[in-house]
Amino acid sequence: MALKRRSLLVLPLILLGCSILGGFYGPRVQAAATPETEAAGDLPFSKDMDSFIKAYALVEQNLAEPINPGKALYKGAIPGMLRTLDPHSNFFDPHDYRLLKDDQQGHYFGVGMEVASRNGKTVVTAPFPGSPAWKAGLRPGDIIVLVNDKPTDRLNTTEVADLLKGPRGTAVKIVVSREGAPDYISISVVRDEIVRKSVPDAFWVKPGIAYLKILAFGDNTSREMDETLKRLGESNIRGLVLDLRENPGGVLNEAVNVSDHFLQRGALIVSHHGRSSPEKSYAARNGNHGRDYPIVVLVDRMSASAAEIVSGALQDHDRGWILGETTFGKGLVQTVYPLSENSGLALTTAHFYTPSGRLIQRDYSNRSFYDYYFHKDDDARNPLDVKMTDGGRTVYGGGGITPDEVYKTPAMDPLELKLFRSGLFTFSRTWFATHGAGLAKGWMPDAAVIEELHDYLLKNDYNFTEAEFTQDHDWIKRYLAREMYVYAFNKDESDRMFTMTDPAVEKAVEAMPKAEALVQNARKIVVERMSPVPPAAGAARR
């Protein structure tokens, strides 16, 4: 989500809210603030705050049980107040505020692996390549039984992940149950800095066609993008698939820097302003240095905020062909204010606008937060917010970025959903226990493996018909390969294989000529605008 950065060093009690009721907690903002001084004592407060102070005093003096101020204020009053404002203003307790800063910075100290809940157990789903967990021998499918002698059977995955984190250089003992092993396995892992890039390595999906995915916009996103494109050999790119699907947003400046890489120097990228926030515009400072290869941008309904800044800028300047679904429609800028007790408050302070002037924020005034977050308003664009791209194409505001070409991934059917949630994972865990951990490069499930999966599902009471299994054959093959690649190789190789077989990416490659046509048309418009206007017929020459 697009963020500005400020700080409150002092927080008076009367700022703590309008209600001591529990508040709504939405998706986490993806960046943290850096300190600037601003005295909270200078902020004006309305007389209505007297009512809050009196209400809090009555609760404190007369509640049947002693009040917990931290719980009443940090779990109730502040979130309750923010709940009445908009879907994206948010409060972060110390735990969530620390996670927020870790996300923004792209690193933390721990063992380096993903865990998930499977059938009530906490399971290792993917040790990160080269991480302490990987080096110590933890593998996908390991069920975490104990962490430093503490049982995990009553802990959720967040609580287990917190146990695994800790100071650099300290050891954590992890006891796991592994398929095929006769007894529990105890593994000591020394914690280290875990760096997770927001931009995985780019690679070629076709000769001359590069693929680049941005997971989120953190502090280092633009640098990571520049580095991976340099390693790939950007001068050899003849077309780029830029994947912003499921990208929740992040730091505003990084969205600007990413856009800068693809636009001409001086091109407007985004502007924002609010009631107490003066208008500010961001333009490309460096520009693309003549790199005007065609770009197809993949988006979906979960592409939000900073991802919409990039896709909106490329669309408005006819620099990229947008393929996929209408994006989330989050056009609000949050300023993050660090508070006392290592907590923080993300407050919506401005709206952002694409280069053509579109406000892409969806309306949330007459709907529940549930309906807002789960897109119960697919056709949300504002027919009164009509703008034009540089090339004269019509675009609309008020409902996210509408793609130039619609492509929707088919929804999972009941069998696919069961297999996605646990079936393929549990089968892979069992399969590797009896077949060994090795797979050949480029391996894909053959008929024998698919038949083993079929028999395993029947044996373990997965209900399906033969017609359903046959109908889902291609989906099963691709998703099973993704799961098994994590076991045999690592998550990065699994993601790469999954991308190479992605129908949406294939569609993006097919759409590259449409992106090329935008580039050619943009060149033509530039030439026409630079050409001198001929004198009108019959005009006197001097």
DRENVEX-664444 format. One record per residue (C-alpha): residue number from 1; x, y, z. Coordinates in steps of 0.5 Angstrom, whole numbers, plus 500, padded with zeros to 3 digits. Each point is the difference from the previous one (the first is absolute). Layout:
<recs>
{nr:NUM; X:X; Y:Y; Z:Z} $
...
</recs>
This chain:
<recs>
{nr:1; X:500; Y:500; Z:500} $
{nr:2; X:503; Y:507; Z:498} $
{nr:3; X:503; Y:503; Z:506} $
{nr:4; X:503; Y:507; Z:503} $
{nr:5; X:504; Y:500; Z:506} $
{nr:6; X:500; Y:504; Z:506} $
{nr:7; X:500; Y:499; Z:508} $
{nr:8; X:496; Y:502; Z:506} $
{nr:9; X:505; Y:500; Z:506} $
{nr:10; X:495; Y:502; Z:505} $
{nr:11; X:493; Y:497; Z:501} $
{nr:12; X:495; Y:503; Z:504} $
{nr:13; X:494; Y:496; Z:503} $
{nr:14; X:495; Y:504; Z:497} $
{nr:15; X:502; Y:498; Z:493} $
{nr:16; X:499; Y:492; Z:502} $
{nr:17; X:493; Y:500; Z:497} $
{nr:18; X:493; Y:501; Z:500} $
{nr:19; X:498; Y:493; Z:502} $
{nr:20; X:502; Y:494; Z:505} $
{nr:21; X:497; Y:495; Z:496} $
{nr:22; X:504; Y:495; Z:496} $
{nr:23; X:502; Y:503; Z:493} $
{nr:24; X:501; Y:497; Z:493} $
{nr:25; X:506; Y:497; Z:498} $
{nr:26; X:502; Y:501; Z:492} $
{nr:27; X:506; Y:497; Z:496} $
{nr:28; X:506; Y:503; Z:502} $
{nr:29; X:503; Y:506; Z:497} $
{nr:30; X:507; Y:498; Z:497} $
{nr:31; X:505; Y:505; Z:502} $
{nr:32; X:502; Y:504; Z:507} $
{nr:33; X:502; Y:507; Z:501} $
{nr:34; X:506; Y:504; Z:501} $
{nr:35; X:500; Y:505; Z:506} $
{nr:36; X:499; Y:507; Z:499} $
{nr:37; X:498; Y:505; Z:506} $
{nr:38; X:493; Y:502; Z:501} $
{nr:39; X:498; Y:502; Z:507} $
{nr:40; X:493; Y:497; Z:501} $
{nr:41; X:499; Y:505; Z:505} $
{nr:42; X:499; Y:505; Z:494} $
{nr:43; X:494; Y:496; Z:497} $
{nr:44; X:493; Y:504; Z:501} $
{nr:45; X:495; Y:495; Z:503} $
{nr:46; X:492; Y:501; Z:500} $
{nr:47; X:496; Y:501; Z:507} $
{nr:48; X:497; Y:493; Z:498} $
{nr:49; X:506; Y:497; Z:503} $
{nr:50; X:498; Y:502; Z:507} $
{nr:51; X:495; Y:495; Z:499} $
{nr:52; X:505; Y:494; Z:498} $
{nr:53; X:504; Y:502; Z:506} $
{nr:54; X:494; Y:500; Z:505} $
{nr:55; X:498; Y:493; Z:497} $
{nr:56; X:507; Y:497; Z:501} $
{nr:57; X:500; Y:503; Z:507} $
{nr:58; X:493; Y:497; Z:502} $
{nr:59; X:503; Y:493; Z:497} $
{nr:60; X:506; Y:501; Z:504} $
{nr:61; X:497; Y:501; Z:507} $
{nr:62; X:494; Y:496; Z:499} $
{nr:63; X:501; Y:494; Z:496} $
{nr:64; X:499; Y:493; Z:504} $
{nr:65; X:507; Y:498; Z:499} $
{nr:66; X:506; Y:504; Z:500} $
{nr:67; X:501; Y:503; Z:493} $
{nr:68; X:506; Y:498; Z:495} $
{nr:69; X:502; Y:507; Z:497} $
{nr:70; X:504; Y:497; Z:495} $
{nr:71; X:494; Y:495; Z:498} $
{nr:72; X:495; Y:506; Z:500} $
{nr:73; X:504; Y:505; Z:496} $
{nr:74; X:504; Y:496; Z:495} $
{nr:75; X:495; Y:494; Z:499} $
{nr:76; X:494; Y:504; Z:500} $
{nr:77; X:500; Y:508; Z:500} $
{nr:78; X:505; Y:501; Z:495} $
{nr:79; X:497; Y:495; Z:495} $
{nr:80; X:493; Y:501; Z:502} $
{nr:81; X:502; Y:508; Z:497} $
{nr:82; X:503; Y:498; Z:494} $
{nr:83; X:495; Y:495; Z:498} $
{nr:84; X:495; Y:506; Z:499} $
{nr:85; X:505; Y:503; Z:495} $
{nr:86; X:501; Y:496; Z:494} $
{nr:87; X:502; Y:493; Z:499} $
{nr:88; X:508; Y:501; Z:500} $
{nr:89; X:501; Y:505; Z:506} $
{nr:90; X:503; Y:495; Z:505} $
{nr:91; X:503; Y:499; Z:507} $
{nr:92; X:506; Y:495; Z:501} $
{nr:93; X:502; Y:497; Z:507} $
{nr:94; X:507; Y:499; Z:501} $
{nr:95; X:500; Y:493; Z:497} $
{nr:96; X:497; Y:502; Z:494} $
{nr:97; X:504; Y:507; Z:499} $
{nr:98; X:506; Y:496; Z:501} $
{nr:99; X:498; Y:495; Z:494} $
{nr:100; X:498; Y:506; Z:496} $
{nr:101; X:507; Y:503; Z:500} $
{nr:102; X:503; Y:493; Z:499} $
{nr:103; X:496; Y:500; Z:493} $
{nr:104; X:502; Y:507; Z:498} $
{nr:105; X:507; Y:499; Z:501} $
{nr:106; X:500; Y:493; Z:497} $
{nr:107; X:503; Y:496; Z:506} $
{nr:108; X:500; Y:497; Z:507} $
{nr:109; X:504; Y:495; Z:504} $
{nr:110; X:498; Y:493; Z:500} $
{nr:111; X:500; Y:493; Z:497} $
{nr:112; X:498; Y:502; Z:493} $
{nr:113; X:494; Y:496; Z:498} $
{nr:114; X:492; Y:500; Z:499} $
{nr:115; X:496; Y:496; Z:505} $
{nr:116; X:492; Y:499; Z:499} $
{nr:117; X:495; Y:496; Z:503} $
{nr:118; X:498; Y:493; Z:498} $
{nr:119; X:495; Y:496; Z:503} $
{nr:120; X:501; Y:504; Z:507} $
{nr:121; X:507; Y:499; Z:499} $
{nr:122; X:506; Y:505; Z:499} $
{nr:123; X:503; Y:498; Z:494} $
{nr:124; X:507; Y:502; Z:496} $
{nr:125; X:497; Y:502; Z:493} $
{nr:126; X:507; Y:503; Z:497} $
{nr:127; X:507; Y:501; Z:503} $
{nr:128; X:503; Y:506; Z:497} $
{nr:129; X:506; Y:498; Z:495} $
{nr:130; X:506; Y:501; Z:504} $
{nr:131; X:497; Y:502; Z:507} $
{nr:132; X:502; Y:497; Z:506} $
{nr:133; X:494; Y:496; Z:500} $
{nr:134; X:502; Y:497; Z:493} $
{nr:135; X:507; Y:499; Z:503} $
{nr:136; X:498; Y:497; Z:506} $
{nr:137; X:496; Y:494; Z:496} $
{nr:138; X:493; Y:503; Z:501} $
{nr:139; X:495; Y:497; Z:494} $
{nr:140; X:494; Y:502; Z:497} $
{nr:141; X:494; Y:495; Z:504} $
{nr:142; X:504; Y:500; Z:507} $
{nr:143; X:495; Y:501; Z:505} $
{nr:144; X:502; Y:504; Z:506} $
{nr:145; X:499; Y:497; Z:506} $
{nr:146; X:504; Y:504; Z:505} $
{nr:147; X:504; Y:507; Z:500} $
{nr:148; X:505; Y:500; Z:506} $
{nr:149; X:496; Y:495; Z:503} $
{nr:150; X:493; Y:504; Z:500} $
{nr:151; X:495; Y:496; Z:496} $
{nr:152; X:497; Y:503; Z:494} $
{nr:153; X:493; Y:496; Z:500} $
{nr:154; X:496; Y:505; Z:503} $
{nr:155; X:504; Y:506; Z:497} $
{nr:156; X:498; Y:503; Z:493} $
{nr:157; X:505; Y:502; Z:494} $
{nr:158; X:501; Y:507; Z:503} $
{nr:159; X:502; Y:498; Z:507} $
{nr:160; X:505; Y:494; Z:497} $
{nr:161; X:503; Y:505; Z:495} $
{nr:162; X:501; Y:505; Z:506} $
{nr:163; X:504; Y:494; Z:504} $
{nr:164; X:504; Y:499; Z:494} $
{nr:165; X:502; Y:507; Z:500} $
{nr:166; X:506; Y:503; Z:504} $
{nr:167; X:506; Y:503; Z:501} $
{nr:168; X:506; Y:499; Z:495} $
{nr:169; X:504; Y:495; Z:502} $
{nr:170; X:496; Y:496; Z:505} $
{nr:171; X:498; Y:493; Z:499} $
{nr:172; X:493; Y:497; Z:500} $
{nr:173; X:498; Y:493; Z:501} $
{nr:174; X:495; Y:497; Z:495} $
{nr:175; X:497; Y:493; Z:501} $
{nr:176; X:496; Y:498; Z:494} $
{nr:177; X:496; Y:494; Z:497} $
{nr:178; X:503; Y:497; Z:493} $
{nr:179; X:496; Y:495; Z:496} $
{nr:180; X:504; Y:494; Z:500} $
{nr:181; X:504; Y:501; Z:506} $
{nr:182; X:499; Y:495; Z:506} $
{nr:183; X:501; Y:506; Z:505} $
{nr:184; X:500; Y:507; Z:501} $
{nr:185; X:506; Y:504; Z:497} $
{nr:186; X:503; Y:506; Z:504} $
{nr:187; X:503; Y:505; Z:496} $
{nr:188; X:504; Y:506; Z:503} $
{nr:189; X:500; Y:506; Z:496} $
{nr:190; X:504; Y:507; Z:501} $
{nr:191; X:496; Y:506; Z:498} $
{nr:192; X:503; Y:505; Z:495} $
{nr:193; X:497; Y:506; Z:496} $
{nr:194; X:495; Y:497; Z:495} $
{nr:195; X:499; Y:505; Z:494} $
{nr:196; X:494; Y:499; Z:495} $
{nr:197; X:501; Y:504; Z:494} $
{nr:198; X:493; Y:503; Z:498} $
{nr:199; X:503; Y:499; Z:492} $
{nr:200; X:502; Y:493; Z:499} $
{nr:201; X:505; Y:498; Z:494} $
{nr:202; X:497; Y:502; Z:493} $
{nr:203; X:501; Y:495; Z:495} $
{nr:204; X:498; Y:498; Z:493} $
{nr:205; X:493; Y:497; Z:498} $
{nr:206; X:501; Y:500; Z:493} $
{nr:207; X:506; Y:503; Z:495} $
{nr:208; X:501; Y:507; Z:501} $
{nr:209; X:494; Y:500; Z:505} $
{nr:210; X:501; Y:501; Z:507} $
{nr:211; X:496; Y:499; Z:507} $
{nr:212; X:501; Y:505; Z:506} $
{nr:213; X:495; Y:499; Z:506} $
{nr:214; X:500; Y:505; Z:506} $
{nr:215; X:497; Y:497; Z:506} $
{nr:216; X:499; Y:506; Z:504} $
{nr:217; X:503; Y:507; Z:500} $
{nr:218; X:505; Y:501; Z:506} $
{nr:219; X:506; Y:504; Z:501} $
{nr:220; X:505; Y:497; Z:495} $
{nr:221; X:495; Y:498; Z:495} $
{nr:222; X:502; Y:504; Z:494} $
{nr:223; X:508; Y:499; Z:502} $
{nr:224; X:498; Y:492; Z:499} $
{nr:225; X:496; Y:501; Z:494} $
{nr:226; X:506; Y:504; Z:497} $
{nr:227; X:505; Y:495; Z:502} $
{nr:228; X:496; Y:494; Z:497} $
{nr:229; X:499; Y:503; Z:494} $
{nr:230; X:507; Y:502; Z:499} $
{nr:231; X:502; Y:492; Z:502} $
{nr:232; X:495; Y:498; Z:494} $
{nr:233; X:503; Y:505; Z:495} $
{nr:234; X:495; Y:505; Z:499} $
{nr:235; X:503; Y:502; Z:494} $
{nr:236; X:497; Y:494; Z:497} $
{nr:237; X:493; Y:500; Z:502} $
{nr:238; X:495; Y:501; Z:494} $
{nr:239; X:494; Y:499; Z:505} $
{nr:240; X:499; Y:500; Z:507} $
{nr:241; X:494; Y:497; Z:504} $
{nr:242; X:500; Y:504; Z:506} $
{nr:243; X:496; Y:496; Z:506} $
{nr:244; X:496; Y:504; Z:505} $
{nr:245; X:495; Y:495; Z:502} $
{nr:246; X:498; Y:499; Z:507} $
{nr:247; X:505; Y:506; Z:502} $
{nr:248; X:497; Y:503; Z:506} $
{nr:249; X:504; Y:507; Z:499} $
{nr:250; X:505; Y:503; Z:504} $
{nr:251; X:505; Y:506; Z:500} $
{nr:252; X:497; Y:506; Z:496} $
{nr:253; X:507; Y:502; Z:498} $
{nr:254; X:502; Y:493; Z:497} $
{nr:255; X:494; Y:500; Z:496} $
{nr:256; X:502; Y:506; Z:497} $
{nr:257; X:507; Y:498; Z:499} $
{nr:258; X:498; Y:493; Z:497} $
{nr:259; X:496; Y:505; Z:495} $
{nr:260; X:505; Y:504; Z:499} $
{nr:261; X:504; Y:494; Z:497} $
{nr:262; X:495; Y:499; Z:494} $
{nr:263; X:498; Y:507; Z:498} $
{nr:264; X:503; Y:506; Z:497} $
{nr:265; X:504; Y:505; Z:504} $
{nr:266; X:495; Y:506; Z:503} $
{nr:267; X:494; Y:495; Z:499} $
{nr:268; X:495; Y:501; Z:506} $
{nr:269; X:499; Y:494; Z:504} $
{nr:270; X:495; Y:502; Z:505} $
{nr:271; X:498; Y:505; Z:505} $
{nr:272; X:496; Y:501; Z:506} $
{nr:273; X:497; Y:505; Z:505} $
{nr:274; X:495; Y:500; Z:506} $
{nr:275; X:497; Y:505; Z:505} $
{nr:276; X:506; Y:501; Z:504} $
{nr:277; X:505; Y:497; Z:494} $
{nr:278; X:502; Y:505; Z:495} $
{nr:279; X:500; Y:498; Z:493} $
{nr:280; X:507; Y:496; Z:498} $
{nr:281; X:501; Y:497; Z:493} $
{nr:282; X:505; Y:495; Z:498} $
{nr:283; X:504; Y:500; Z:493} $
{nr:284; X:505; Y:495; Z:497} $
{nr:285; X:507; Y:503; Z:502} $
{nr:286; X:504; Y:495; Z:496} $
{nr:287; X:496; Y:497; Z:495} $
{nr:288; X:500; Y:494; Z:496} $
{nr:289; X:507; Y:502; Z:496} $
{nr:290; X:496; Y:498; Z:493} $
{nr:291; X:498; Y:493; Z:503} $
{nr:292; X:493; Y:500; Z:497} $
{nr:293; X:499; Y:493; Z:499} $
{nr:294; X:493; Y:498; Z:500} $
{nr:295; X:497; Y:498; Z:507} $
{nr:296; X:494; Y:496; Z:502} $
{nr:297; X:498; Y:501; Z:507} $
{nr:298; X:497; Y:494; Z:504} $
{nr:299; X:495; Y:502; Z:505} $
{nr:300; X:494; Y:497; Z:504} $
{nr:301; X:495; Y:503; Z:505} $
{nr:302; X:505; Y:499; Z:506} $
{nr:303; X:505; Y:505; Z:496} $
{nr:304; X:499; Y:506; Z:505} $
{nr:305; X:503; Y:507; Z:501} $
{nr:306; X:507; Y:501; Z:498} $
{nr:307; X:499; Y:494; Z:495} $
{nr:308; X:494; Y:504; Z:498} $
{nr:309; X:505; Y:506; Z:499} $
{nr:310; X:505; Y:497; Z:496} $
{nr:311; X:494; Y:497; Z:495} $
{nr:312; X:496; Y:506; Z:500} $
{nr:313; X:507; Y:504; Z:498} $
{nr:314; X:502; Y:495; Z:494} $
{nr:315; X:492; Y:500; Z:498} $
{nr:316; X:499; Y:507; Z:500} $
{nr:317; X:507; Y:501; Z:496} $
{nr:318; X:498; Y:495; Z:495} $
{nr:319; X:506; Y:496; Z:503} $
{nr:320; X:498; Y:494; Z:502} $
{nr:321; X:494; Y:495; Z:498} $
{nr:322; X:496; Y:498; Z:506} $
{nr:323; X:498; Y:493; Z:500} $
{nr:324; X:495; Y:497; Z:505} $
{nr:325; X:495; Y:502; Z:505} $
{nr:326; X:498; Y:507; Z:503} $
{nr:327; X:504; Y:501; Z:505} $
{nr:328; X:498; Y:501; Z:508} $
{nr:329; X:499; Y:508; Z:499} $
{nr:330; X:504; Y:502; Z:506} $
{nr:331; X:502; Y:508; Z:499} $
{nr:332; X:501; Y:502; Z:507} $
{nr:333; X:507; Y:502; Z:503} $
{nr:334; X:501; Y:498; Z:507} $
{nr:335; X:505; Y:504; Z:504} $
{nr:336; X:503; Y:495; Z:506} $
{nr:337; X:501; Y:504; Z:507} $
{nr:338; X:504; Y:496; Z:505} $
{nr:339; X:497; Y:500; Z:507} $
{nr:340; X:502; Y:498; Z:507} $
{nr:341; X:501; Y:493; Z:502} $
{nr:342; X:503; Y:498; Z:493} $
{nr:343; X:493; Y:501; Z:497} $
{nr:344; X:498; Y:504; Z:494} $
{nr:345; X:494; Y:503; Z:496} $
{nr:346; X:499; Y:500; Z:493} $
{nr:347; X:496; Y:506; Z:498} $
{nr:348; X:497; Y:501; Z:493} $
{nr:349; X:502; Y:507; Z:498} $
{nr:350; X:500; Y:501; Z:493} $
{nr:351; X:497; Y:497; Z:493} $
{nr:352; X:504; Y:499; Z:495} $
{nr:353; X:499; Y:501; Z:492} $
{nr:354; X:503; Y:497; Z:494} $
{nr:355; X:503; Y:504; Z:495} $
{nr:356; X:493; Y:501; Z:496} $
{nr:357; X:497; Y:503; Z:506} $
{nr:358; X:496; Y:493; Z:502} $
{nr:359; X:499; Y:499; Z:507} $
{nr:360; X:500; Y:492; Z:500} $
{nr:361; X:497; Y:500; Z:508} $
{nr:362; X:494; Y:495; Z:500} $
{nr:363; X:494; Y:503; Z:504} $
{nr:364; X:499; Y:497; Z:507} $
{nr:365; X:495; Y:505; Z:503} $
{nr:366; X:494; Y:496; Z:499} $
{nr:367; X:502; Y:493; Z:501} $
{nr:368; X:503; Y:495; Z:506} $
{nr:369; X:508; Y:499; Z:500} $
{nr:370; X:499; Y:493; Z:498} $
{nr:371; X:496; Y:502; Z:494} $
{nr:372; X:506; Y:505; Z:498} $
{nr:373; X:505; Y:495; Z:501} $
{nr:374; X:497; Y:494; Z:497} $
{nr:375; X:498; Y:504; Z:494} $
{nr:376; X:492; Y:500; Z:500} $
{nr:377; X:501; Y:506; Z:495} $
{nr:378; X:503; Y:497; Z:494} $
{nr:379; X:498; Y:506; Z:495} $
{nr:380; X:502; Y:506; Z:505} $
{nr:381; X:503; Y:505; Z:495} $
{nr:382; X:497; Y:507; Z:500} $
{nr:383; X:497; Y:501; Z:494} $
{nr:384; X:501; Y:508; Z:501} $
{nr:385; X:507; Y:499; Z:501} $
{nr:386; X:502; Y:499; Z:493} $
{nr:387; X:507; Y:502; Z:497} $
{nr:388; X:505; Y:498; Z:494} $
{nr:389; X:506; Y:497; Z:500} $
{nr:390; X:506; Y:504; Z:496} $
{nr:391; X:498; Y:496; Z:494} $
{nr:392; X:493; Y:502; Z:500} $
{nr:393; X:497; Y:493; Z:503} $
{nr:394; X:494; Y:501; Z:505} $
{nr:395; X:501; Y:498; Z:508} $
{nr:396; X:496; Y:501; Z:506} $
{nr:397; X:501; Y:501; Z:507} $
{nr:398; X:497; Y:498; Z:506} $
{nr:399; X:501; Y:493; Z:500} $
{nr:400; X:507; Y:497; Z:499} $
{nr:401; X:504; Y:500; Z:494} $
{nr:402; X:495; Y:496; Z:494} $
{nr:403; X:505; Y:496; Z:496} $
{nr:404; X:500; Y:501; Z:493} $
{nr:405; X:499; Y:493; Z:499} $
{nr:406; X:496; Y:495; Z:505} $
{nr:407; X:503; Y:494; Z:502} $
{nr:408; X:497; Y:496; Z:506} $
{nr:409; X:503; Y:494; Z:503} $
{nr:410; X:495; Y:495; Z:500} $
{nr:411; X:497; Y:499; Z:507} $
{nr:412; X:502; Y:493; Z:504} $
{nr:413; X:495; Y:494; Z:499} $
{nr:414; X:498; Y:496; Z:507} $
{nr:415; X:506; Y:495; Z:498} $
{nr:416; X:505; Y:505; Z:499} $
{nr:417; X:498; Y:504; Z:506} $
{nr:418; X:501; Y:494; Z:504} $
{nr:419; X:507; Y:498; Z:497} $
{nr:420; X:502; Y:507; Z:500} $
{nr:421; X:499; Y:501; Z:508} $
{nr:422; X:503; Y:493; Z:502} $
{nr:423; X:500; Y:494; Z:495} $
{nr:424; X:506; Y:502; Z:496} $
{nr:425; X:504; Y:502; Z:506} $
{nr:426; X:499; Y:493; Z:504} $
{nr:427; X:501; Y:496; Z:494} $
{nr:428; X:506; Y:503; Z:498} $
{nr:429; X:503; Y:499; Z:507} $
{nr:430; X:498; Y:493; Z:500} $
{nr:431; X:503; Y:499; Z:493} $
{nr:432; X:506; Y:502; Z:501} $
{nr:433; X:501; Y:496; Z:506} $
{nr:434; X:500; Y:494; Z:496} $
{nr:435; X:503; Y:502; Z:493} $
{nr:436; X:506; Y:505; Z:503} $
{nr:437; X:501; Y:507; Z:499} $
{nr:438; X:503; Y:501; Z:493} $
{nr:439; X:496; Y:502; Z:494} $
{nr:440; X:503; Y:501; Z:493} $
{nr:441; X:501; Y:507; Z:497} $
{nr:442; X:493; Y:502; Z:497} $
{nr:443; X:497; Y:494; Z:503} $
{nr:444; X:492; Y:500; Z:499} $
{nr:445; X:495; Y:495; Z:503} $
{nr:446; X:499; Y:494; Z:495} $
{nr:447; X:494; Y:495; Z:500} $
{nr:448; X:503; Y:496; Z:505} $
{nr:449; X:501; Y:506; Z:505} $
{nr:450; X:493; Y:502; Z:499} $
{nr:451; X:497; Y:493; Z:501} $
{nr:452; X:504; Y:500; Z:507} $
{nr:453; X:496; Y:506; Z:502} $
{nr:454; X:494; Y:497; Z:497} $
{nr:455; X:500; Y:494; Z:505} $
{nr:456; X:503; Y:504; Z:506} $
{nr:457; X:494; Y:505; Z:499} $
{nr:458; X:495; Y:494; Z:500} $
{nr:459; X:504; Y:497; Z:506} $
{nr:460; X:499; Y:506; Z:504} $
{nr:461; X:493; Y:501; Z:499} $
{nr:462; X:500; Y:506; Z:495} $
{nr:463; X:493; Y:500; Z:497} $
{nr:464; X:500; Y:501; Z:492} $
{nr:465; X:498; Y:497; Z:494} $
{nr:466; X:504; Y:497; Z:494} $
{nr:467; X:497; Y:505; Z:496} $
{nr:468; X:502; Y:506; Z:504} $
{nr:469; X:507; Y:497; Z:501} $
{nr:470; X:501; Y:499; Z:492} $
{nr:471; X:497; Y:507; Z:499} $
{nr:472; X:505; Y:503; Z:505} $
{nr:473; X:506; Y:496; Z:497} $
{nr:474; X:504; Y:506; Z:498} $
{nr:475; X:499; Y:504; Z:506} $
{nr:476; X:502; Y:495; Z:504} $
{nr:477; X:506; Y:498; Z:497} $
{nr:478; X:503; Y:508; Z:500} $
{nr:479; X:498; Y:501; Z:507} $
{nr:480; X:503; Y:493; Z:502} $
{nr:481; X:506; Y:502; Z:497} $
{nr:482; X:501; Y:506; Z:504} $
{nr:483; X:499; Y:497; Z:506} $
{nr:484; X:505; Y:494; Z:499} $
{nr:485; X:505; Y:506; Z:497} $
{nr:486; X:500; Y:503; Z:507} $
{nr:487; X:502; Y:493; Z:503} $
{nr:488; X:505; Y:498; Z:494} $
{nr:489; X:503; Y:507; Z:499} $
{nr:490; X:498; Y:506; Z:504} $
{nr:491; X:494; Y:505; Z:500} $
{nr:492; X:504; Y:505; Z:495} $
{nr:493; X:500; Y:494; Z:495} $
{nr:494; X:493; Y:498; Z:501} $
{nr:495; X:498; Y:507; Z:499} $
{nr:496; X:504; Y:500; Z:493} $
{nr:497; X:497; Y:494; Z:498} $
{nr:498; X:493; Y:502; Z:501} $
{nr:499; X:501; Y:507; Z:497} $
{nr:500; X:503; Y:496; Z:493} $
{nr:501; X:493; Y:496; Z:500} $
{nr:502; X:496; Y:506; Z:502} $
{nr:503; X:494; Y:501; Z:495} $
{nr:504; X:500; Y:507; Z:502} $
{nr:505; X:507; Y:501; Z:498} $
{nr:506; X:499; Y:497; Z:494} $
{nr:507; X:494; Y:504; Z:498} $
{nr:508; X:505; Y:506; Z:502} $
{nr:509; X:505; Y:498; Z:495} $
{nr:510; X:494; Y:499; Z:495} $
{nr:511; X:498; Y:508; Z:501} $
{nr:512; X:507; Y:502; Z:499} $
{nr:513; X:499; Y:503; Z:493} $
{nr:514; X:494; Y:504; Z:503} $
{nr:515; X:505; Y:503; Z:505} $
{nr:516; X:505; Y:501; Z:494} $
{nr:517; X:494; Y:504; Z:497} $
{nr:518; X:500; Y:505; Z:506} $
{nr:519; X:507; Y:501; Z:499} $
{nr:520; X:500; Y:502; Z:493} $
{nr:521; X:494; Y:504; Z:501} $
{nr:522; X:503; Y:504; Z:505} $
{nr:523; X:506; Y:501; Z:496} $
{nr:524; X:496; Y:503; Z:494} $
{nr:525; X:496; Y:505; Z:505} $
{nr:526; X:507; Y:502; Z:503} $
{nr:527; X:502; Y:501; Z:492} $
{nr:528; X:494; Y:504; Z:499} $
{nr:529; X:500; Y:504; Z:506} $
{nr:530; X:508; Y:502; Z:498} $
{nr:531; X:498; Y:502; Z:493} $
{nr:532; X:499; Y:507; Z:498} $
{nr:533; X:493; Y:502; Z:498} $
{nr:534; X:500; Y:502; Z:493} $
{nr:535; X:497; Y:506; Z:498} $
{nr:536; X:493; Y:501; Z:498} $
{nr:537; X:498; Y:500; Z:493} $
{nr:538; X:500; Y:506; Z:496} $
{nr:539; X:504; Y:503; Z:506} $
{nr:540; X:505; Y:506; Z:498} $
{nr:541; X:507; Y:498; Z:501} $
{nr:542; X:505; Y:506; Z:503} $
</recs>
